[in-house]
Amino acid sequence: MAEVNEQRLVDRFLQMVRIDSPSSHEREIADYLRQELESLGFEVEEDDAGRDLLQMLGDMRGAETIRFAGNLIARKKGTVHQAAPILFAAHMDTVVSNKGVVAKVEEGVIRTDGRTILGADDKAGIAAMLEAAHVLREHQLPHGDLEYVFTIAEETGLNGSRLLDKKKLRAKFGFVMDSGGPPHVVIGASPTEIDFTIKIYGKAAHSGVNPEDGISAIAAAGLGISHVRMGRIDEETTVNIGVIKGGERTNIVCDYVEMWGEARSRNEDKLAAQLSGIQSAFAMACEKFGARFEMEEQKIYSGFNLSEDDDVVRLAFAGVRKAGMNPELAARGGGSDTNILNEAGIPSVNLGVGASNDHTSQESVTVQDLVNATKLVLGIIESVVERVPAGVRA
């Protein structure tokens, strides 16, 4: 395998984390990536996902002053035409702003001064993809058609990839550089997530004069919550109610409570059972207090479950081995753009980029993991080419 330019890789990563790009504010990093990709021989297309997202959310305030960024689709024609076209993806946004980040390398570890996140999620994945493209060009390595996809607003619910026109993608396999684990871990399974909203309607009354005439939506909500099992249900399933809002004053029997939660499972039957149980818990509670409730559900993304027999996993494993590591297939409890690609019919796995303590000010990534993630990209590209018999490569 051709040598990775470690200094260039680290320098580019440090340059990118200094570009502030919280969700829906990806314009500067999108412009940076377009310039880099075009210099590497990619044709770059940008969609209207940023504007579409705000329209979908119904918030176009100040839209005329916003420099929207969309998803980037970058294509590079292969030198081995018979090789299957493949896709690498990463997201441009960070979970929160890291404006003013001070990143430093100490004893092979890159971290901040503790005031901000680092942004390795997912700029470590982007850095690996860009460095791999540099190595391909410098060493004139053979490769099939490549698609690099960089999405917006991943951290706010995979919104960029959901709005991406998947019909534009030509890849047969997808490799998403966005897992927090080490680069030898291949994520082959992820749950379906259903978000739910529960609205409880009671009856207002004066809490000191005639409380018996009221129906407390808070009391009904509390009883319902007490009958919902939350946290880790089993190795495949989790449930959480994360937000509760209700009430105006202490001297009013609360007549309305709204709460938001989620259920995830890699098993569709278990997921349905948890949602049914939540519905039953609040039906029981509201009946007891004389309140009524509504429960609305929304699928955020579908799960996927791949095995070592799937071609995309075989290619990922081959890439890991070429990078000098031993592959490990694992499941993950969170979602990523991988879910959306699989749902669109492109078999895809999520690959580790080495980010640790992501979404916190203690976030870090090692230089070695950045190098290994780059080698992984190169290893997968090489493995795809090797599937084409040497005598027919053109």
C-alpha positions in Angstrom: 0.0 0.0 0.0 1.2 3.5 -0.9 2.5 5.6 2.0 0.1 8.1 3.7 1.5 11.6 4.1 1.0 11.8 7.9 2.0 15.5 8.2 -0.3 16.6 5.4 -3.2 14.5 6.9 -2.8 16.1 10.3 -2.3 19.6 9.0 -5.5 19.3 6.9 -7.5 17.9 9.9 -6.3 20.8 12.1 -7.2 23.3 9.3 -10.7 21.8 9.0 -11.6 21.8 12.7 -10.8 25.5 12.8 -13.7 25.9 10.3 -16.8 26.3 12.4 -19.7 24.2 11.0 -22.5 23.4 13.3 -25.6 21.9 11.7 -27.2 24.1 9.0 -24.1 26.4 9.0 -21.9 24.3 6.7 -21.3 26.9 4.0 -17.6 27.6 4.8 -16.6 23.9 5.0 -18.6 23.1 1.9 -16.7 25.8 0.0 -13.4 24.4 1.3 -14.2 20.9 0.3 -15.4 21.9 -3.2 -12.0 23.6 -3.8 -10.1 20.6 -2.4 -12.0 18.0 -4.4 -11.9 19.9 -7.7 -8.1 20.2 -7.3 -8.0 16.4 -6.9 -9.8 15.9 -10.1 -13.4 15.4 -8.8 -16.5 16.8 -10.4 -18.5 18.3 -7.7 -22.3 18.8 -7.5 -24.2 20.6 -4.7 -27.9 20.2 -4.0 -30.4 22.4 -2.3 -30.7 20.4 0.9 -30.0 23.4 3.2 -32.9 25.5 1.9 -35.1 22.4 1.6 -34.5 21.6 5.3 -35.5 25.1 6.5 -38.6 25.0 4.3 -39.4 21.6 5.8 -39.0 22.9 9.3 -41.1 25.9 8.4 -38.5 28.4 9.5 -37.4 30.7 6.7 -36.8 33.8 8.9 -33.9 35.8 7.5 -33.5 33.3 4.6 -32.4 36.0 2.2 -29.3 36.5 4.3 -28.4 32.9 4.9 -25.7 31.3 2.7 -27.2 27.9 2.5 -25.0 24.8 2.0 -26.3 21.6 0.4 -25.0 18.1 0.3 -21.9 17.6 -1.9 -21.7 14.8 -4.4 -18.2 14.5 -5.9 -17.3 12.0 -8.6 -14.0 10.8 -10.0 -13.9 8.6 -13.0 -12.1 5.3 -12.5 -9.1 4.0 -14.2 -10.4 0.4 -13.9 -13.7 0.6 -15.7 -14.8 -2.9 -14.8 -14.5 -2.2 -11.0 -17.7 -1.7 -9.1 -18.4 2.0 -8.4 -18.2 2.7 -4.6 -19.2 5.5 -2.3 -17.5 7.0 0.7 -19.5 9.4 2.9 -19.0 11.8 5.8 -21.0 14.6 7.3 -19.8 18.2 7.3 -21.6 19.5 10.4 -20.6 19.2 14.0 -23.0 18.7 16.9 -22.4 22.2 18.3 -20.3 25.2 17.4 -16.5 24.9 18.1 -15.8 28.5 17.2 -12.5 29.5 18.6 -11.2 26.0 18.9 -7.6 25.6 20.0 -6.5 22.1 18.8 -3.1 20.7 19.7 -1.2 17.5 19.1 0.4 16.0 22.3 2.1 12.6 22.3 0.2 11.5 19.2 -3.2 12.6 20.4 -5.2 15.6 19.0 -7.5 17.4 21.4 -8.6 20.9 22.3 -7.8 23.1 25.3 -11.1 21.9 26.9 -13.2 24.9 26.0 -14.9 23.5 22.9 -15.5 20.2 21.1 -12.8 19.1 18.6 -15.0 18.3 15.6 -13.4 14.9 14.9 -16.9 13.8 14.5 -16.9 13.9 11.5 -13.9 15.8 10.2 -11.6 12.9 11.0 -13.6 11.0 8.4 -13.4 13.8 5.9 -9.6 14.1 6.4 -9.2 10.4 5.8 -11.2 10.6 2.5 -9.2 13.6 1.3 -5.8 12.2 2.1 -6.8 8.9 0.4 -7.7 10.9 -2.8 -4.3 12.7 -2.6 -2.5 9.3 -2.4 -4.4 7.9 -5.3 -3.4 10.8 -7.5 0.2 11.1 -6.4 0.9 7.4 -6.9 -1.5 7.0 -9.9 -3.1 4.0 -8.2 -5.8 2.1 -10.1 -9.3 2.6 -8.9 -12.9 2.2 -10.0 -15.4 5.0 -10.2 -15.5 6.9 -6.9 -18.3 8.9 -5.3 -17.5 11.1 -2.3 -20.7 12.3 -0.5 -20.5 15.0 2.2 -23.8 15.7 3.9 -25.2 18.5 6.0 -27.3 18.4 9.2 -26.5 14.8 10.1 -26.3 15.7 13.8 -29.9 17.0 13.8 -31.5 13.8 12.6 -29.7 12.7 9.4 -31.5 15.5 7.6 -29.0 16.0 4.9 -28.9 12.4 3.7 -32.7 12.1 4.0 -33.0 15.1 1.6 -30.3 13.8 -0.7 -31.6 12.6 -4.1 -30.4 9.0 -3.9 -31.2 8.4 -7.5 -28.2 10.5 -8.4 -25.9 8.0 -6.7 -24.3 5.3 -8.9 -22.4 3.4 -6.3 -23.0 -0.3 -5.7 -21.6 -0.2 -2.2 -21.3 2.5 0.5 -18.7 3.1 3.2 -19.6 5.8 5.7 -16.6 7.2 7.7 -18.5 8.2 10.8 -18.2 5.7 13.6 -16.6 6.7 16.8 -14.7 3.5 17.3 -11.3 2.5 16.0 -10.8 2.0 12.3 -10.8 -1.8 12.4 -14.4 -1.9 13.7 -17.0 -2.3 11.0 -20.5 -1.4 12.0 -22.9 -3.8 10.3 -26.0 -3.3 12.3 -28.0 -0.3 13.5 -31.5 0.1 14.9 -34.7 1.6 13.6 -35.6 4.7 15.5 -39.1 5.9 16.1 -39.7 9.2 17.7 -43.0 9.8 19.5 -44.9 12.8 20.9 -47.4 12.4 23.7 -50.0 15.1 24.4 -52.1 14.8 27.6 -55.2 16.9 28.0 -56.6 17.5 31.5 -58.8 20.2 33.0 -57.7 23.5 34.6 -58.9 24.6 38.0 -57.8 26.8 40.9 -55.4 24.6 42.9 -56.3 26.2 46.2 -60.0 26.9 45.8 -61.4 24.0 43.8 -58.7 21.5 42.8 -61.2 18.7 42.8 -62.8 20.2 39.7 -59.5 19.9 37.8 -57.8 17.1 36.1 -54.0 17.2 36.4 -52.3 16.4 33.2 -49.1 16.3 35.2 -50.4 13.6 37.5 -51.5 11.5 34.5 -48.2 12.0 32.8 -46.3 11.0 36.0 -48.3 7.8 36.4 -47.9 6.9 32.7 -44.1 7.5 32.9 -43.9 5.4 36.0 -45.2 2.4 33.9 -42.8 3.0 31.0 -39.6 1.0 31.2 -36.8 3.3 30.0 -33.1 3.0 29.3 -31.7 -0.2 27.9 -34.4 -2.8 27.5 -32.1 -5.5 26.0 -29.0 -5.6 23.8 -31.1 -4.5 20.8 -33.6 -2.1 22.3 -33.6 1.3 24.1 -36.4 3.7 25.1 -36.2 7.2 26.4 -38.5 10.1 27.2 -36.2 13.1 27.0 -38.4 16.2 27.1 -41.5 17.1 29.2 -43.3 20.5 29.1 -46.5 21.5 30.9 -48.0 23.9 33.4 -48.0 27.7 33.8 -48.4 28.5 37.5 -48.3 26.7 40.8 -51.9 27.8 41.6 -53.4 26.2 38.4 -54.2 22.5 38.0 -52.2 21.8 34.9 -54.5 21.0 32.0 -51.9 20.1 29.3 -48.6 18.2 29.2 -46.5 17.4 26.1 -43.6 15.1 26.0 -41.1 13.8 23.5 -39.3 10.5 23.4 -37.8 7.8 21.2 -37.6 4.0 20.9 -34.9 2.2 19.0 -34.4 -1.5 18.3 -32.6 -3.7 15.8 -35.6 -6.0 16.1 -38.8 -4.6 14.5 -41.1 -6.8 16.7 -39.4 -5.6 19.9 -39.7 -2.0 18.7 -43.5 -2.4 18.0 -43.9 -4.0 21.4 -42.2 -1.1 23.2 -44.4 1.5 21.4 -47.5 -0.5 22.2 -46.5 -0.7 25.8 -46.0 3.1 26.0 -49.4 3.6 24.5 -51.0 1.3 27.0 -49.2 2.9 29.9 -50.6 6.4 29.1 -54.0 5.0 28.2 -54.2 3.4 31.7 -53.0 6.6 33.4 -55.4 8.9 31.6 -58.3 6.6 32.3 -57.5 6.7 36.0 -57.5 10.5 36.1 -60.2 11.2 33.6 -57.7 12.8 31.1 -57.2 12.0 27.5 -54.1 11.7 25.4 -52.8 11.5 21.9 -49.6 9.7 20.8 -48.0 10.5 17.4 -45.1 8.4 16.0 -42.5 9.3 13.3 -39.9 6.9 11.9 -36.6 8.8 11.8 -34.6 6.0 10.0 -34.8 2.3 9.3 -32.3 -0.1 10.8 -30.0 -2.5 8.9 -28.4 -5.8 9.8 -25.5 -7.1 7.7 -23.4 -10.2 8.2 -19.9 -11.2 7.2 -21.5 -12.9 4.2 -22.6 -9.6 2.7 -20.4 -8.3 -0.1 -20.1 -4.8 1.5 -18.8 -6.3 4.7 -16.4 -8.5 2.9 -14.9 -5.5 1.1 -14.7 -3.6 4.4 -12.9 -6.5 6.0 -10.5 -6.8 3.1 -9.8 -3.1 3.4 -9.1 -3.4 7.2 -6.7 -6.2 6.6 -4.8 -4.3 3.9 -4.5 -1.4 6.4 -2.7 -3.9 8.7 -5.5 -4.4 11.2 -7.8 -7.3 12.2 -11.4 -6.6 11.3 -14.3 -6.8 13.8 -18.0 -6.7 13.0 -20.1 -4.8 15.5 -23.5 -3.3 16.1 -24.3 0.3 17.1 -27.1 1.8 19.0 -27.1 5.1 17.1 -28.1 6.0 13.6 -25.9 7.5 10.8 -26.1 8.3 7.2 -25.4 4.5 6.8 -29.1 3.9 7.7 -30.3 6.1 5.0 -28.1 4.6 2.3 -29.1 1.1 3.2 -32.8 2.1 3.1 -32.1 3.5 -0.4 -30.9 0.1 -1.5 -27.1 0.8 -1.4 -25.5 -1.8 0.9 -23.4 0.2 3.3 -21.4 -0.1 6.5 -20.2 2.5 9.0 -16.5 2.6 9.6 -14.5 3.8 12.6 -12.5 7.0 12.4 -11.1 6.9 15.9 -13.0 9.8 17.5 -13.2 9.4 21.2 -15.6 11.3 23.7 -17.2 12.9 20.7 -19.9 15.6 21.4 -17.9 16.7 24.5 -15.1 19.1 25.2 -12.9 16.1 26.0 -13.2 14.8 22.4 -10.0 13.5 20.8 -8.5 11.5 18.0 -5.1 9.9 17.7 -2.8 10.6 14.8 -2.5 6.8 14.3 -6.2 6.4 13.9 -6.3 9.2 11.3 -3.6 7.3 9.4 -5.3 4.0 9.8 -8.7 5.4 8.6 -6.9 6.7 5.5 -5.3 3.3 4.9 -8.7 1.8 5.3 -10.2 3.9 2.5 -7.2 3.0 0.3 -7.5 -0.6 1.2 -11.2 -0.8 0.3 -10.5 0.9 -3.1 -7.7 -1.6 -3.7 -9.9 -4.5 -2.7 -12.6 -3.5 -5.2 -10.0 -3.3 -8.0 -8.7 -6.8 -7.1 -12.1 -8.2 -7.7 -11.5 -7.5 -11.4 -9.4 -10.2 -13.0 -6.0 -8.8 -13.9 -6.3 -9.8 -17.5 -9.4 -7.7 -18.1 -8.6 -4.5 -16.2 -8.7 -1.5 -18.4 
